Amino acid sequence: MTPCDPEVSEMRYVHIPDGSDEHDGHGVRASWTERTIRCGDRDVLYLMTDAIVDTVCCGDRVFHYATVVGFVLEWKSTVNEAGLPVSEVEPVETRKAQEEVAELLRQHEPGVQVSFRTG
């Protein structure tokens, strides 16, 4: 069994439109896109986010991070009540699989911070 072999649990993921968010008065701006990357013979869904936080003391701080949603089981197979597409995904739960996925992401996006959603 390799780190990207199937695990056990699964969850539904509602796809959010690519976009940006700005909080007036708080100095936070963020933009994100949904992406996939191949790990073994499976696709991994993740959100790539760039956020800028404007601080009074230190100026702008830029955060570049990937939030790994999970292995894709069924891509946009249904829609929810708001009409947004829904995929079935399997969280990346084992440490070995997380390390492999994080390394793949860092190869494509040097310096990226990586976090994982779990069940």
C-alpha positions in Angstrom: 0.0 0.0 0.0 1.4 3.4 -1.0 0.5 6.7 0.8 -1.9 7.7 -1.9 -3.9 4.4 -1.8 -7.5 4.7 -0.7 -8.3 5.3 2.9 -11.6 4.8 4.7 -13.8 7.9 5.3 -15.4 10.2 2.8 -17.2 13.5 2.8 -19.1 15.9 0.5 -17.4 19.1 -0.6 -19.4 22.0 -2.0 -17.4 23.8 -4.6 -17.1 27.5 -4.0 -16.6 29.9 -6.9 -13.0 31.1 -7.4 -12.8 34.7 -6.2 -11.7 37.1 -3.6 -12.8 38.5 -0.3 -12.0 41.9 1.2 -12.9 42.9 4.8 -13.2 46.7 4.9 -11.7 48.2 7.9 -9.8 45.1 8.9 -7.0 45.2 6.4 -7.5 41.7 5.1 -7.7 40.7 1.4 -7.7 37.2 0.1 -8.1 35.4 -3.2 -8.4 31.7 -3.9 -8.8 29.1 -6.6 -9.7 25.4 -6.5 -7.0 23.1 -8.0 -6.2 19.5 -8.3 -2.8 17.7 -8.3 -2.1 14.1 -9.2 -0.8 11.8 -6.3 -0.2 8.3 -7.6 -3.2 7.4 -9.6 -5.6 9.7 -7.7 -6.4 13.4 -7.9 -6.2 15.6 -4.8 -8.5 18.6 -4.5 -7.1 21.7 -2.7 -7.7 25.4 -2.4 -4.8 27.8 -3.1 -5.2 31.0 -1.2 -3.2 34.2 -1.2 -4.0 36.6 1.7 -2.6 40.0 2.5 -3.0 41.3 6.0 -2.2 45.0 6.5 -0.9 45.6 10.0 -0.3 49.0 11.5 3.0 48.0 13.2 4.7 46.0 10.5 3.1 46.7 7.1 1.7 44.1 4.8 2.1 40.4 5.6 1.5 37.9 2.7 0.3 34.4 3.3 0.4 31.8 0.5 -1.2 28.5 1.5 -2.9 25.4 0.3 -5.8 23.8 2.1 -6.1 20.2 1.0 -9.7 19.0 0.9 -9.0 15.4 0.0 -8.7 12.7 -2.7 -11.4 13.0 -5.3 -13.9 10.1 -5.4 -16.6 11.6 -7.6 -16.1 15.0 -9.3 -19.0 17.4 -9.2 -21.5 14.5 -9.3 -24.4 16.4 -7.7 -25.5 19.9 -6.9 -26.8 21.3 -3.6 -30.0 23.3 -2.9 -28.2 26.5 -3.9 -27.2 25.0 -7.2 -23.5 24.7 -6.4 -21.6 21.6 -7.5 -20.8 18.9 -5.0 -18.0 16.4 -5.1 -17.3 13.3 -3.0 -13.8 13.4 -1.4 -11.8 11.3 1.0 -9.8 13.3 3.5 -6.0 12.8 3.5 -5.7 11.4 7.0 -2.5 9.4 7.4 0.7 11.3 8.2 2.5 9.5 5.3 -0.1 10.5 2.7 -0.1 14.1 4.1 3.7 14.3 3.8 3.6 13.0 0.2 0.8 15.4 -0.8 2.5 18.4 0.9 5.8 17.6 -0.8 4.0 17.5 -4.2 2.4 20.9 -3.5 5.7 22.4 -2.5 7.4 21.2 -5.7 4.7 23.2 -7.6 4.4 26.1 -5.2 7.7 26.7 -3.4 7.2 28.1 0.1 3.5 27.3 0.3 2.0 26.5 3.7 -0.1 23.3 3.6 -3.0 22.3 5.9 -5.4 19.4 5.6 -9.1 19.2 6.2 -10.2 16.0 8.0 -13.6 14.4 8.4 
